[in-house]
Amino acid sequence: METGVYIPIISDYGFKATFGNEADSLFLRTALQALIKSETPIREVHFDKNAFEALTIDSRSGIFDLACTDENGSQFIVEMQLGLAPHFVQRMKFYALHKFNTVVERGEFDYANLPKIYAVAILAKSILPTAHFHTIANLRSEAGEIIDTQMTFITVELAKFNKRVAEIKTDLEKLVYTMKTLHTTEPTQYPDFWNEEWLKRAIDELDTRKMTPEERAYFARVTAANAEAVKAEKQKIREAEERKEITVKTEAVSKALKAGKLTIEEIADYNGITVDFVLEIQRGLAQNQ
């Protein structure tokens, strides 16, 4: 992701510097209040451990971007996703249910006083079959009646947000506009609401002109690490595609050899592979007979 004067909030560094700023939680508290559409201000947040160990069958760990608890005990999980993630809802359910199980396992609860759990997903792309950029989901009946609000799923899809500055009124709209456009905006194009204290503090954290040498060095390390992670992920995707292609061609060649209607050269030419590849499969079939 290209960076101008301002580091993108939706980058790994930007998210940690704003949502994950433990020294100054004003932005996080105001953003969470806007995301859950609450009229009650969140006055305090406690940052929780945001990883859990060995929950899946193959003992892989899970990690989400941010976890915190407010002064009333309500628990928040916040996850950011830049790429396309068609199964992201399943991931958020996994995280939220883990939080629920953690509360239950402590044994210090009764069913009447379970804390609220908010699973917040902020996505650069669209994944839901809905028109609006902000979705709040609870357990409902087939008639749309609320059954339970103890667990709430909130999804923000930045790609669906297209309001102009003049149309923006709510804190939620200000937040999403900022997340989507800050890194592409010149300082001379500030909307007035970026002078509001909660946004101003966050934007200052992302202003490359105000970074200390230590912050610049950290930003460089994070950017380099992310670039390597993206490179590694692309390599894994390429290798998976190559394995799939080999499997498909192996099956096609095996079928053609068993049919016995084409020569080795014809099979190779038809499938866009070498004669040696066909001969290797032929030897394997002969050994298995």
Helices and strands as residue ranges (DSSP letters): H 12-18, H 26-35, E 45-47, E 51-52, E 62-63, E 66-70, E 75-81, H 88-106, G 111-113, E 117-123, E 134-140, E 146-157, G 158-160, G 165-167, H 171-181, G 182-184, G 187-189, G 192-195, H 197-205, G 208-210, H 213-259, H 264-271, H 275-287
